[in-house]
Structure formats: structure tokens, C-alpha cells
Amino acid sequence: MSDLFRSLTWALFLWIGFATGEASGLVIYRFGGETLAPPPEAGSEGVEFIQLNWTDIEKDRGGKVTELGLDSTSIWPLKRNPNFNIAPGVEANGGAHLRPNINGEVWDGDTGAFWLAEKYLCAQFRSRGSCTDDFGRQGTANIFLGSRYRIDRIRVISGLTDPSRTVRTFRVHIGPLPARISFSLTPEPFSPWIVEVRDNREQILDVPIPAHEDVEFVQVTVGEHGEDWEVNEIEIYAKGFVEQSTYISNILDFEQPMAWGNLRWAGRQDPKAQVLIQSRSGRDDDPDLFWRFTGRGEEKTAVSRSEYADLAVGEKAGIGYDQANWTFWSAPYAFADSSGTPIVSLSPRRYLQLKVDFLPQDDDGGQVNFLEVHASPPVATQLVGEVWPVEAAVGQPQQFTYVVRPTLGGDSGGFDRLEVATPARLGSVTQVRIGDEPADYAVEVADLHRLVVNLPRLTAQDSGALVEVVFEAEVLRYGSTFSARVWDSAQPLEVPQSVQGGDASPVYEGNRVWVATKAEHQGVLQIDRQSVVLTPNGDGRNDTVGLGYDLLELTGPASVEVAVWDLSGRRVRRVYEGWDGVGAYERVWDGRDASGRLVPPGLYLYRISVEADHQTTEAVKPLQVVY
């Protein structure tokens, strides 16, 4: 959509809103990107636009950041500073120095304090399994990093006060935290090791670590020795992105139950990385439940978040999730839908929270510049819908009914528009019923995958009356969902309210908004069976021909080739080669071969070839060329 078209569209919406004399109740929250101008609708009467910085994080309102870079305008995954020693600060990330009373000095960042690694010989301990080769349990220094890191190098500093006590031999092992490790006992040397150093003479030795997966555990084992060694410090340096960065917004309080509109964002997702945006909604201001022991056995009672924080460790009975009042985090929104995608979390609800996870890989990361939420007062207290039938033949036209049961109270504004959207292929609307009676209607939008019906206005007196829209559709894959939204055309700036799937009427037994497909119709390719005739003589009639096909039951894009062949088996022209998802397609052929010459008249074949799920499906159809 061009900027000019968008501006004209919003100008029209604003004019309609002013003409009706009704102010909008639209609320827009935007995180970050404060240098951007507010959206056009933000300047109209009754629209509240709230600009937030990414740095506006409050722990007592549910906000949290983990391993994240941020400023007022953007958030991004952190990259490790290759010159920063991570060992002293691991406890802040949940890590630990194993047996710090024995050799914790090597990780503390202070080269003035040292671990005196007393002499030991493996021959004295080999019988008790304390050594591997000439590296023994007595020589291990171990650290749990608390997070996963791609370690770039390790620096071993030793013998600063007495060069004769410089560590001569050591091994480095890295990996996950071993399952059998004890935080109170000195562990044995682990294998395999990634680096071994022998006959070292350097008091400060940088040891490069070969390429490896991210790890959370490091063990440095000094070899057997006949005199004491002085280990001043072992420093750990990492590089690359952190394994995961997370931003959890403060819980947004809209002060009343709201219908969620679209979620918009701008940013970057590098090819190997993932940026996952999710939402959840609630009835109260805290998705967690807090419990304290009463002192009578295992009996516990609910307390507030602040009360829980003040409890002694032995009084805390745990934290749970308030499933009764909060939805779980939604499935991630597709990052490509950044220009606007409906919020799927349950509504109407008063509270909303957003989460952004960055999952970098190698040197690929990402960034989110702004995240914007639209919401407005609901037109109904509750909307429950279902589709019938819930099983269909793939690619066959069939009649469906979408039924909605609205609950409309005195505060509900009511609605007069209903939208049905689906990946299935939609046909015409044949009837609308309200309260079992046929109703006047008009089809306002009739696209291939979306229809909008103009209804008689439903208000509080219509609460509970079933709204049934009967239409034709062709289901193209198993699990095709029919989603619905309603809105009030007198409030063009307010967001449509989503219909929640469920038991809208006992007359229909499915109680769901998605359709299964019959097993005998689950092929991936369906070809148009009508005869195809091409007359490329330049008279403007049938000079080109559409080679049509439907793709069904695919879980993602498949490799497709459309080609024309002569009867001798020679390929005349590759008309199309690319990646297609579920849907109906038509590829145009102009009667010319690969070199651009018109083909002779006669009978040809066109073949559709689809590679999906490690197998190839083909369909062939005759094609007549005449002059």
C-alpha cells in the first residue's frame, strides 16, 4: 500500500467517524521507534496513542530482559565482548564456581590471590580411579557458566610471585554441565579434552579454543607435578552472539476488557537467526500465583507477589501459573507479517503482555525497532463460533455454515459486519440467518480467501441470537481454519473483535473452526481437467493459455515445475519453475518453444511436477495447438 493511498484511506475513515458524531475508543501502544511519526489514526478524536521506550522495564509489572541489548528505540541480541573475562560474574547468571573454598581464587578476577596447587603424583591415586593418564582429581578447577557460551580463548596466569611455580602442564575440557557432577566434591578429570598444553614456560598464557558448539561448563586440570604450582587466575573469553535474548514487556493495563487488533513491528531477522514475537492476555495484573506454607504439613495458601518476596526460604511453597485468568504465550507470529497481523491471544481481556525472543546462529542475529499494539472496546461481551461441516473432500466445492453466538450486554456497542477468512478457497455467500430467520445481507468483500458480510445491526436485544452465514468453499488441506471477526461500521477506526472457537450451538456437533479432510482425497496435486486449446495466431483470442493446477495438503512451499512436451518425449518449453504453497495457480504459455519460436500445430502435453516430503508427484494433460 502506497503512502498516498494509506493517507487517503485514513482520511476517509476519519471523515466517516466525524460525520457519524461518534468518537473512537482506539488505543495504540508503541514500544520503541519514538523518532517515527504516530500512525495517521492517532490524531483523530478519542484515539489514545501511548509511546513507550524499550527501556521502560519494571520488574514489579512483569517486565524482564535477558542477555539483551536495548536503547529507547531498538532491541537486539547481545554479542559477547571478546576482551571481557566472563568467569568472575557467572553467579549473576545462575552459574557457580565448584568447590570455591579449594580453588575459587582462580575465577575471582583477582590475580593477587592464588590457588596453591599442591604437588601430587598419579601413581599414588591411580588405584582409586582418581587419575586419567597423568591428570588427577586433585588438579581440577571447575566452573559452571550459568549460560551457554562460544568460548574463544582461555588465559592461564600462574607463578606471578615465583616463576618456578608456573603451571607446566594442563588440559581444558568444555561441554554441558556433567550430569554426575557434585558441587561439593572435587570432580575427576573429564574427557574428551579440547586443548592440552605441556612444558609451558609462560606466566601469562593465552590458549585459543578450537571451534565448537556453545557450552556451559569448563574444567581446567593441571597435570601431576613434583612441586607446588601457583595458579593466580584462569580467565575465560567468549565471542559471538548469546544463545538467546529475551524481552518481556511490562503488563499493559487497558483499564477495561478490550478487543485486540493488529500487531505491527519493524526490524530485521538475519537468514540463520529467528526472531519470535508472542503475546498473552489476562483478566488480572499478574500471570503468576504465589504460595506460602501455612506450617501445617504441606498445606499452603496464596499470597501476593510482594508478600512472597518477603518470605523466608522455608516459607516459600512455590510459584505457579494462573491458567484460570491468563492464556499461555501464543505461537510465534510470522516475522514476515510485520505490516500487521491479528493478535491471537484471547479477548476481550483487560491485560496484555508481549515477548520477543532472539535466537541467533553463528554471526546472524536480528533487531526489532518498534512493536505496536492496537486495541479498542469490544462490540460484544463474548463471541463464540464454529464451522460446519468439519470434514470435507479436498479441492471439491462444498457448502459450509459459519455460526456465531454473540453475548451482547448494555455496554456492548453491537456490530453489523462479519468477516470470514481462511486458507481454503471461498465461493459465494448463499444465505444469512439471524435467530433462525433469513436476514437481509450484502456481500461487501468477496476475495479468494476472505469475505465480509453486511448484516442488520445486532444490539443488546439480540444477545444469544445465532448468526449463521452459509457459503461455498473448497478446502485445500487438512486443518484449514475458518477465522471470523465482527465490527461496527460506524466506528471505522476501532479494531474488529475476533470470534473464539467453541460450542456456539448444539445443532452443530463440531465445536471447532477448522476442517479435516477425508483420507481418500489427500493428494498434493490436482490438475484442471477442462480441455486446453491454444491458437497463437495473433488475433487476440486464445493466443495464450493458462495451465492450471491446485496444490493441496502441503505443510510448506514445494518445488514445482510446469513444462510443455511433444509426443516424442522432448521438452518444448519450461513454462514455470519455483516454490509454491497451498493454493490455486495458473501458469501462462504463449505457444513458443525455448528459443522463442511458435511451435507447429498438433497435440502436446503439459506436465506438472511437485516435489514434496521427499517424493515427486506428477500430473499430465493433453494440450491442443491449432492455427
C-alpha positions as CSV (number, residue, x, y, z in Angstrom):
1,M,0.0,0.0,0.0
2,S,1.5,3.4,-1.0
3,D,1.8,6.2,1.5
4,L,-0.6,8.3,-0.6
5,F,-3.3,5.5,-0.7
6,R,-2.8,4.9,3.1
7,S,-3.3,8.6,3.8
8,L,-6.4,8.8,1.6
9,T,-7.9,5.7,3.3
10,W,-7.4,7.1,6.8
11,A,-8.7,10.5,5.8
12,L,-11.9,8.8,4.6
13,F,-12.1,6.8,7.9
14,L,-11.7,10.0,9.9
15,W,-14.3,11.8,7.9
16,I,-16.8,8.9,8.4
17,G,-16.1,8.9,12.2
18,F,-16.7,12.7,12.4
19,A,-19.8,12.5,10.2
20,T,-21.4,10.0,12.5
21,G,-20.6,12.1,15.5
22,E,-19.1,9.1,17.4
23,A,-15.7,9.2,18.9
24,S,-13.4,6.2,18.5
25,G,-12.2,4.2,21.5
26,L,-9.0,3.0,19.8
27,V,-5.9,2.7,22.0
28,I,-2.4,2.3,20.4
29,Y,0.7,1.3,22.3
30,R,4.0,1.6,20.6
31,F,7.3,0.3,22.0
32,G,10.4,1.9,20.6
33,G,10.9,3.8,17.4
34,E,10.0,7.1,19.0
35,T,11.5,9.0,16.1
36,L,8.6,7.7,14.0
37,A,5.6,9.8,13.5
38,P,2.4,8.5,15.2
39,P,0.1,6.5,12.9
40,P,-2.4,8.6,11.0
41,E,-5.4,7.5,13.2
42,A,-3.6,8.7,16.3
43,G,-4.7,12.3,15.6
44,S,-8.4,11.6,15.5
45,E,-10.9,12.2,18.3
46,G,-11.0,9.6,21.0
47,V,-7.8,7.8,19.8
48,E,-5.2,7.4,22.6
49,F,-1.6,6.9,21.4
50,I,0.9,5.9,24.0
51,Q,4.6,5.9,23.2
52,L,6.9,3.7,25.3
53,N,10.7,3.2,25.3
54,W,12.1,-0.2,25.2
55,T,14.0,0.7,28.4
56,D,10.7,1.2,30.3
57,I,11.0,-2.1,32.1
58,E,9.6,-2.6,35.6
59,K,10.1,-5.9,37.3
60,D,7.1,-5.5,39.6
61,R,4.9,-5.1,36.4
62,G,6.2,-8.3,34.8
63,G,8.9,-6.7,32.7
64,K,12.2,-8.6,32.1
65,V,15.2,-8.6,29.8
66,T,17.7,-11.4,29.5
67,E,21.0,-11.2,27.6
68,L,19.6,-8.3,25.5
69,G,20.9,-5.1,24.1
70,L,18.5,-2.2,24.1
71,D,18.1,1.5,24.0
72,S,15.0,3.7,23.8
73,T,14.4,2.9,20.1
74,S,15.5,-0.7,19.4
75,I,16.3,-4.1,20.9
76,W,18.8,-6.7,19.7
77,P,20.6,-9.8,20.9
78,L,23.8,-9.3,22.8
79,K,27.2,-10.1,21.3
80,R,30.0,-11.2,23.6
81,N,32.9,-8.8,24.2
82,P,35.9,-11.0,23.3
83,N,38.0,-8.9,25.7
84,F,35.8,-9.4,28.7
85,N,36.6,-12.1,31.2
86,I,33.2,-13.8,32.0
87,A,34.5,-16.1,34.8
88,P,34.1,-13.8,37.8
89,G,30.5,-12.8,37.0
90,V,28.9,-16.2,36.3
91,E,26.9,-16.3,39.6
92,A,24.8,-13.4,38.4
93,N,23.6,-15.7,35.5
94,G,22.9,-18.7,37.8
95,G,26.4,-20.2,37.4
96,A,28.7,-21.3,40.1
97,H,32.4,-21.9,41.0
98,L,32.7,-25.6,42.1
99,R,34.4,-26.0,45.4
100,P,35.3,-22.3,45.8
101,N,36.9,-23.0,49.2
102,I,39.5,-25.1,47.5
103,N,40.4,-23.2,44.3
104,G,37.8,-20.4,43.8
105,E,40.6,-17.9,43.7
106,V,41.3,-18.8,40.0
107,W,37.9,-17.5,38.9
108,D,37.6,-14.3,41.1
109,G,39.3,-11.8,38.8
110,D,42.0,-11.0,41.4
111,T,45.5,-12.1,40.3
112,G,46.8,-11.2,43.8
113,A,45.0,-14.2,45.3
114,F,46.1,-17.6,44.0
115,W,45.3,-21.3,44.3
116,L,48.3,-23.2,45.6
117,A,48.0,-26.5,43.6
118,E,50.0,-28.8,45.9
119,K,52.2,-31.4,44.4
120,Y,50.6,-34.8,43.6
121,L,51.7,-37.9,41.6
122,C,49.0,-40.0,39.9
123,A,50.9,-43.2,40.9
124,Q,49.7,-42.6,44.4
125,F,46.0,-42.4,43.4
126,R,45.6,-44.5,40.2
127,S,44.3,-47.5,42.1
128,R,41.3,-45.4,43.3
129,G,40.4,-44.1,39.9
130,S,41.4,-40.5,40.7
131,C,43.6,-40.0,37.6
132,T,43.2,-40.1,33.8
133,D,46.7,-40.5,32.4
134,D,48.8,-38.1,34.4
135,F,45.9,-35.7,35.2
136,G,44.2,-36.2,38.6
137,R,41.2,-35.2,40.6
138,Q,43.4,-33.1,42.8
139,G,44.3,-30.8,39.9
140,T,40.8,-29.9,38.6
141,A,39.4,-26.4,38.7
142,N,35.7,-26.3,37.6
143,I,33.2,-23.6,36.7
144,F,29.5,-23.7,35.7
145,L,28.9,-20.7,33.5
146,G,25.1,-20.4,34.0
147,S,24.5,-19.7,30.3
148,R,25.8,-21.2,27.1
149,Y,28.9,-19.5,25.5
150,R,31.0,-20.0,22.5
151,I,34.4,-19.8,24.1
152,D,37.1,-18.1,22.1
153,R,40.2,-18.4,24.4
154,I,41.3,-19.2,27.9
155,R,44.1,-17.3,29.7
156,V,46.0,-19.2,32.4
157,I,48.0,-16.9,34.8
158,S,50.4,-18.6,37.1
159,G,53.7,-18.2,39.0
160,L,53.4,-14.4,39.4
161,T,55.1,-14.3,42.7
162,D,57.5,-17.2,42.0
163,P,58.2,-18.1,38.3
164,S,59.4,-21.6,39.4
165,R,55.7,-22.3,40.3
166,T,54.4,-21.6,36.8
167,V,51.9,-24.3,35.7
168,R,53.7,-26.5,33.2
169,T,51.0,-29.0,32.0
170,F,47.2,-28.7,31.9
171,R,44.2,-29.8,29.9
172,V,41.0,-27.9,29.1
173,H,37.6,-29.7,28.9
174,I,34.4,-27.9,27.8
175,G,30.8,-29.0,27.3
176,P,27.4,-29.3,29.0
177,L,27.2,-29.5,32.8
178,P,28.0,-33.1,33.5
179,A,25.0,-35.0,35.0
180,R,27.1,-36.8,37.6
181,I,28.9,-33.7,38.9
182,S,28.7,-32.7,42.6
183,F,29.0,-29.0,43.6
184,S,30.6,-30.0,46.9
185,L,33.1,-32.6,45.8
186,T,36.2,-32.2,43.6
187,P,35.3,-33.9,40.3
188,E,37.6,-36.2,38.4
189,P,39.1,-35.1,35.1
190,F,36.5,-35.2,32.3
191,S,37.2,-36.3,28.7
192,P,37.5,-35.6,25.9
193,W,39.6,-32.5,26.4
194,I,39.7,-29.9,23.7
195,V,43.2,-28.5,24.4
196,E,46.3,-29.9,26.1
197,V,49.4,-27.8,26.9
198,R,52.7,-29.4,28.0
199,D,56.0,-27.8,29.1
200,N,54.6,-24.3,29.4
201,R,57.0,-21.6,30.5
202,E,54.7,-18.5,30.2
203,Q,53.4,-16.9,33.3
204,I,50.5,-15.4,31.2
205,L,49.4,-17.9,28.6
206,D,46.6,-17.3,26.1
207,V,45.2,-20.6,24.8
208,P,43.0,-20.4,21.7
209,I,40.0,-22.7,21.8
210,P,39.1,-24.6,18.6
211,A,35.6,-24.0,17.0
212,H,32.9,-25.7,19.0
213,E,29.2,-25.6,19.9
214,D,28.1,-23.3,22.7
215,V,28.9,-24.7,26.2
216,E,28.2,-24.1,29.8
217,F,30.9,-25.9,31.7
218,V,34.7,-25.5,31.8
219,Q,37.3,-27.7,33.5
220,V,41.0,-26.9,33.6
221,T,43.1,-29.7,35.1
222,V,46.7,-29.2,36.0
223,G,48.9,-32.3,35.4
224,E,50.8,-34.3,38.1
225,H,53.8,-32.4,39.4
226,G,56.5,-32.8,42.0
227,E,56.5,-29.3,43.4
228,D,53.7,-26.8,44.3
229,W,52.3,-24.7,41.5
230,E,50.7,-21.3,41.9
231,V,47.6,-20.6,39.8
232,N,46.8,-16.9,40.1
233,E,43.8,-16.8,37.6
234,I,42.0,-18.6,34.9
235,E,40.2,-16.2,32.6
236,I,37.5,-17.2,30.1
237,Y,36.7,-15.1,27.0
238,A,33.8,-15.7,24.7
239,K,32.7,-14.4,21.3
240,G,29.6,-14.4,19.0
241,F,26.0,-13.8,20.0
242,V,24.5,-15.1,23.2
243,E,22.4,-18.3,22.8
244,Q,19.1,-16.5,23.4
245,S,18.0,-12.9,24.2
246,T,14.6,-12.2,25.6
247,Y,12.5,-9.1,26.1
248,I,9.3,-9.4,28.1
249,S,7.2,-6.2,28.2
250,N,5.5,-4.7,31.2
251,I,2.0,-6.0,31.5
252,L,-0.2,-3.5,29.7
253,D,-3.3,-2.4,31.6
254,F,-6.1,-1.1,29.3
255,E,-8.3,-0.4,32.4
256,Q,-11.2,-2.4,30.9
257,P,-11.6,-5.5,28.7
258,M,-10.6,-4.8,25.2
259,A,-10.7,-6.4,21.8
260,W,-7.2,-6.9,20.3
261,G,-6.5,-5.6,16.9
262,N,-3.3,-5.9,14.8
263,L,0.3,-6.3,16.0
264,R,2.8,-4.4,13.9
265,W,6.6,-4.2,14.0
266,A,9.7,-3.2,12.1
267,G,13.1,-4.8,12.3
268,R,15.4,-7.4,10.9
269,Q,15.7,-11.1,11.1
270,D,19.0,-12.4,9.6
271,P,18.8,-15.6,7.5
272,K,20.1,-18.1,10.0
273,A,18.5,-16.4,13.1
274,Q,15.0,-16.4,14.4
275,V,13.1,-13.5,15.9
276,L,10.0,-14.8,17.8
277,I,7.2,-12.4,18.8
278,Q,4.5,-13.7,21.1
279,S,1.6,-12.4,23.2
280,R,-0.6,-13.5,26.1
281,S,-3.7,-11.9,27.7
282,G,-5.2,-11.9,31.2
283,R,-8.0,-10.9,33.4
284,D,-5.8,-9.7,36.3
285,D,-2.5,-7.9,36.6
286,D,-0.3,-11.0,37.4
287,P,0.0,-14.2,35.5
288,D,1.8,-15.9,38.4
289,L,0.4,-17.5,41.6
290,F,2.4,-17.3,44.8
291,W,2.1,-19.8,47.6
292,R,3.4,-20.0,51.2
293,F,3.4,-22.9,53.6
294,T,1.0,-22.5,56.5
295,G,3.1,-24.6,58.9
296,R,0.6,-27.4,58.9
297,G,2.3,-30.1,56.9
298,E,2.2,-29.5,53.1
299,E,-0.7,-27.1,53.4
300,K,-0.2,-23.8,51.5
301,T,-2.1,-20.6,51.0
302,A,-2.0,-17.9,48.3
303,V,-0.1,-14.7,48.9
304,S,0.8,-11.6,46.7
305,R,4.0,-11.2,44.8
306,S,5.3,-8.7,47.3
307,E,4.4,-10.9,50.3
308,Y,6.1,-13.8,48.6
309,A,9.3,-11.8,48.1
310,D,9.4,-11.1,51.9
311,L,9.1,-14.8,52.9
312,A,11.9,-16.8,54.3
313,V,13.2,-19.6,52.1
314,G,11.5,-22.3,54.2
315,E,8.1,-20.5,54.0
316,K,8.0,-20.3,50.2
317,A,5.8,-23.0,48.7
318,G,6.4,-22.2,45.0
319,I,5.2,-20.2,42.1
320,G,2.5,-21.4,39.7
321,Y,0.9,-20.1,36.5
322,D,-2.6,-18.6,36.7
323,Q,-4.2,-20.7,33.9
324,A,-7.7,-19.6,35.0
325,N,-7.1,-16.0,34.3
326,W,-4.2,-15.9,31.8
327,T,-3.6,-17.5,28.4
328,F,-0.3,-19.2,27.7
329,W,2.1,-17.5,25.3
330,S,0.8,-17.6,21.8
331,A,2.5,-19.4,18.9
332,P,5.1,-17.0,17.4
333,Y,3.8,-14.6,14.8
334,A,5.4,-14.9,11.4
335,F,8.1,-12.3,11.2
336,A,7.1,-11.6,7.6
337,D,3.7,-10.3,8.7
338,S,5.3,-7.2,10.2
339,S,2.9,-4.8,8.4
340,G,0.1,-6.1,10.6
341,T,-1.3,-9.4,11.8
342,P,-4.2,-10.0,14.2
343,I,-3.4,-10.7,17.8
344,V,-4.5,-14.2,18.5
345,S,-4.5,-14.1,22.3
346,L,-7.9,-14.4,23.9
347,S,-10.1,-11.3,24.1
348,P,-11.9,-9.3,25.4
349,R,-9.3,-9.1,28.2
350,R,-8.0,-6.2,30.2
351,Y,-4.3,-7.1,30.3
352,L,-1.9,-7.9,27.5
353,Q,1.8,-8.8,27.6
354,L,4.3,-9.2,24.7
355,K,7.5,-11.2,24.4
356,V,10.4,-11.1,21.9
357,D,12.9,-13.9,21.7
358,F,16.1,-13.6,19.6
359,L,17.7,-17.0,18.6
360,P,21.0,-16.1,16.9
361,Q,23.0,-18.6,15.0
362,D,26.7,-18.1,14.1
363,D,27.1,-14.5,13.2
364,D,23.4,-13.9,12.3
365,G,21.2,-12.1,14.7
366,G,18.4,-9.5,14.3
367,Q,16.8,-6.4,15.6
368,V,13.3,-5.1,16.4
369,N,12.9,-1.3,16.1
370,F,9.3,-0.9,17.2
371,L,6.4,-3.0,18.2
372,E,2.8,-1.6,18.0
373,V,-0.4,-2.9,19.5
374,H,-3.9,-1.7,18.5
375,A,-7.0,-2.3,20.8
376,S,-10.4,-1.0,21.3
377,P,-13.5,-1.6,23.4
378,P,-15.3,-4.8,22.4
379,V,-18.5,-4.8,20.4
380,A,-19.7,-7.9,22.3
381,T,-19.1,-9.3,25.7
382,Q,-18.4,-12.7,24.1
383,L,-18.3,-14.2,20.7
384,V,-18.3,-18.0,20.2
385,G,-18.2,-19.5,16.7
386,E,-17.9,-22.8,14.9
387,V,-18.0,-24.1,11.3
388,W,-20.0,-27.0,9.9
389,P,-19.3,-29.5,8.4
390,V,-15.9,-30.2,10.0
391,E,-14.8,-32.8,7.3
392,A,-14.6,-32.2,3.6
393,A,-13.2,-33.6,0.4
394,V,-10.0,-31.9,-0.8
395,G,-10.5,-29.4,-3.6
396,Q,-14.2,-30.1,-4.0
397,P,-16.8,-27.2,-3.7
398,Q,-19.0,-27.7,-0.7
399,Q,-21.4,-25.7,1.3
400,F,-20.3,-24.5,4.8
401,T,-22.1,-22.7,7.6
402,Y,-20.2,-20.4,10.0
403,V,-22.3,-19.8,13.1
404,V,-21.7,-17.2,15.7
405,R,-23.4,-16.8,19.1
406,P,-22.9,-13.3,20.4
407,T,-23.3,-12.2,24.0
408,L,-24.3,-8.5,24.0
409,G,-24.7,-6.5,27.2
410,G,-25.7,-2.9,27.9
411,D,-22.1,-1.8,27.4
412,S,-21.7,-3.6,24.1
413,G,-21.9,-1.4,21.1
414,G,-23.1,-4.2,18.8
415,F,-22.0,-4.9,15.3
416,D,-23.1,-5.0,11.7
417,R,-20.1,-6.6,9.8
418,L,-18.8,-10.1,9.9
419,E,-15.6,-11.3,8.2
420,V,-14.6,-14.9,7.5
421,A,-11.0,-15.6,6.5
422,T,-9.5,-18.9,5.6
423,P,-6.7,-20.6,3.5
424,A,-9.5,-22.5,1.8
425,R,-10.8,-21.2,-1.5
426,L,-14.1,-19.2,-0.9
427,G,-17.1,-19.1,-3.2
428,S,-20.3,-17.2,-3.0
429,V,-22.5,-16.5,0.1
430,T,-25.9,-18.1,-0.3
431,Q,-27.8,-17.2,2.8
432,V,-27.6,-15.4,6.2
433,R,-29.8,-16.2,9.1
434,I,-30.2,-14.4,12.4
435,G,-32.1,-16.2,15.1
436,D,-33.1,-19.0,12.7
437,E,-34.8,-16.4,10.4
438,P,-33.4,-15.4,6.9
439,A,-31.9,-11.9,7.1
440,D,-31.2,-9.3,4.5
441,Y,-27.4,-9.0,3.8
442,A,-24.9,-7.7,1.3
443,V,-21.5,-9.1,0.5
444,E,-19.1,-6.2,0.9
445,V,-15.9,-8.1,0.2
446,A,-15.6,-11.3,-1.8
447,D,-11.9,-12.3,-2.2
448,L,-10.5,-15.7,-2.8
449,H,-9.7,-16.3,0.9
450,R,-11.8,-13.6,2.6
451,L,-15.4,-12.4,2.7
452,V,-17.1,-9.6,4.5
453,V,-20.9,-9.6,5.0
454,N,-23.0,-6.5,5.8
455,L,-25.6,-7.6,8.4
456,P,-28.6,-5.9,10.1
457,R,-27.1,-4.3,13.2
458,L,-27.1,-6.6,16.3
459,T,-27.5,-4.9,19.6
460,A,-28.2,-5.9,23.2
461,Q,-31.7,-7.2,22.4
462,D,-30.1,-9.7,20.0
463,S,-27.8,-11.2,22.7
464,G,-27.7,-15.0,22.2
465,A,-29.3,-15.0,18.7
466,L,-27.4,-17.2,16.4
467,V,-25.8,-15.5,13.3
468,E,-25.4,-18.1,10.5
469,V,-23.5,-17.3,7.3
470,V,-23.9,-20.0,4.6
471,F,-21.3,-20.0,1.8
472,E,-19.4,-22.3,-0.6
473,A,-15.7,-23.1,-0.2
474,E,-13.1,-25.6,-1.4
475,V,-10.8,-26.9,1.3
476,L,-7.2,-27.4,0.1
477,R,-5.5,-29.0,3.0
478,Y,-6.1,-30.8,6.3
479,G,-6.7,-28.4,9.2
480,S,-7.9,-25.4,7.2
481,T,-9.1,-22.8,9.7
482,F,-12.1,-20.5,9.2
483,S,-11.5,-17.5,11.4
484,A,-14.1,-14.8,11.9
485,R,-14.2,-11.2,13.2
486,V,-17.0,-8.7,13.7
487,W,-17.1,-4.9,14.0
488,D,-19.3,-1.8,13.9
489,S,-19.1,0.1,10.6
490,A,-20.0,3.3,12.5
491,Q,-16.6,3.1,14.2
492,P,-14.2,2.6,11.3
493,L,-11.1,3.2,13.4
494,E,-11.8,0.6,16.0
495,V,-10.4,-2.9,15.7
496,P,-12.5,-5.9,14.7
497,Q,-13.3,-8.3,17.5
498,S,-12.2,-12.0,17.0
499,V,-14.6,-14.8,17.4
500,Q,-13.4,-17.6,19.7
501,G,-13.9,-21.2,18.6
502,G,-16.2,-23.3,20.7
503,D,-19.8,-24.6,21.1
504,A,-21.9,-21.9,19.5
505,S,-25.0,-24.1,19.0
506,P,-26.0,-27.7,20.0
507,V,-27.3,-28.1,16.4
508,Y,-23.8,-28.3,15.1
509,E,-21.6,-31.1,16.6
510,G,-18.1,-29.9,15.6
511,N,-17.5,-27.2,18.2
512,R,-14.4,-26.1,16.2
513,V,-13.4,-23.7,13.5
514,W,-11.1,-25.9,11.5
515,V,-11.9,-28.6,8.9
516,A,-10.4,-32.0,8.4
517,T,-10.1,-33.7,5.0
518,K,-11.2,-37.2,4.1
519,A,-8.4,-39.7,3.8
520,E,-9.2,-40.7,0.2
521,H,-8.7,-37.1,-1.0
522,Q,-5.3,-36.3,0.5
523,G,-3.1,-36.0,-2.7
524,V,-0.9,-32.9,-3.0
525,L,-1.7,-32.1,-6.7
526,Q,-4.9,-31.6,-8.6
527,I,-4.9,-30.6,-12.2
528,D,-7.6,-28.7,-14.2
529,R,-9.5,-31.3,-16.3
530,Q,-11.0,-28.9,-18.8
531,S,-9.8,-29.2,-22.4
532,V,-7.0,-26.8,-23.3
533,V,-6.8,-25.3,-26.8
534,L,-4.2,-22.7,-28.0
535,T,-4.5,-20.7,-31.2
536,P,-1.4,-18.4,-31.2
537,N,-2.3,-16.6,-34.5
538,G,-2.2,-13.1,-33.1
539,D,-6.0,-12.4,-33.4
540,G,-6.2,-11.7,-29.7
541,R,-8.3,-14.8,-29.0
542,N,-6.7,-17.8,-27.3
543,D,-3.2,-16.5,-28.1
544,T,-2.1,-17.7,-24.7
545,V,-3.3,-20.5,-22.5
546,G,-3.4,-20.9,-18.7
547,L,-2.0,-24.1,-17.4
548,G,-3.9,-24.5,-14.1
549,Y,-3.3,-26.7,-11.1
550,D,-4.2,-26.8,-7.3
551,L,-1.7,-27.7,-4.6
552,L,-3.3,-29.4,-1.6
553,E,-2.3,-30.7,1.8
554,L,1.2,-29.1,1.9
555,T,2.8,-28.0,5.2
556,G,5.1,-25.6,3.4
557,P,6.3,-24.5,0.0
558,A,7.1,-27.2,-2.5
559,S,9.3,-27.2,-5.6
560,V,7.0,-27.1,-8.7
561,E,7.8,-27.4,-12.5
562,V,5.3,-26.7,-15.3
563,A,6.6,-27.8,-18.7
564,V,5.2,-28.5,-22.2
565,W,6.3,-31.7,-24.0
566,D,5.7,-33.0,-27.5
567,L,4.6,-36.6,-28.1
568,S,8.1,-37.8,-28.8
569,G,9.1,-37.1,-25.2
570,R,11.1,-33.9,-25.9
571,R,10.6,-31.0,-23.6
572,V,9.4,-28.0,-25.7
573,R,9.3,-25.3,-23.0
574,R,9.7,-25.0,-19.3
575,V,6.9,-22.6,-18.5
576,Y,7.5,-22.2,-14.8
577,E,9.9,-23.4,-12.1
578,G,9.6,-22.2,-8.5
579,W,8.3,-22.8,-5.0
580,D,4.5,-22.8,-4.3
581,G,2.4,-23.3,-1.2
582,V,-1.1,-24.5,-0.9
583,G,-3.4,-22.7,-3.4
584,A,-4.7,-22.5,-6.9
585,Y,-2.3,-21.5,-9.7
586,E,-2.3,-20.8,-13.4
587,R,0.9,-20.5,-15.5
588,V,0.6,-18.9,-18.9
589,W,2.1,-20.4,-22.1
590,D,2.3,-18.4,-25.3
591,G,2.8,-21.3,-27.7
592,R,6.5,-20.7,-28.1
593,D,9.4,-23.1,-27.6
594,A,12.6,-22.4,-25.5
595,S,14.2,-20.5,-28.4
596,G,11.1,-18.2,-28.8
597,R,9.7,-19.7,-32.0
598,L,6.0,-20.7,-32.3
599,V,5.5,-24.4,-32.1
600,P,3.9,-26.3,-35.0
601,P,0.2,-27.2,-34.7
602,G,-0.5,-30.5,-33.1
603,L,-1.1,-32.3,-29.9
604,Y,1.2,-31.6,-26.9
605,L,1.3,-32.5,-23.2
606,Y,1.8,-30.3,-20.3
607,R,3.1,-31.8,-17.1
608,I,3.0,-30.5,-13.6
609,S,5.7,-31.9,-11.3
610,V,5.7,-31.3,-7.5
611,E,8.5,-32.3,-5.1
612,A,7.2,-32.5,-1.5
613,D,8.0,-34.7,1.5
614,H,10.9,-36.4,-0.3
615,Q,8.7,-37.6,-3.1
616,T,7.7,-36.4,-6.6
617,T,4.0,-36.2,-7.7
618,E,3.2,-35.6,-11.4
619,A,0.1,-34.9,-13.4
620,V,-0.1,-34.8,-17.3
621,K,-2.8,-33.4,-19.5
622,P,-3.2,-33.0,-23.3
623,L,-2.8,-29.6,-24.9
624,Q,-4.0,-28.8,-28.5
625,V,-2.3,-26.2,-30.6
626,V,-4.2,-25.1,-33.8
627,Y,-3.9,-22.2,-36.2
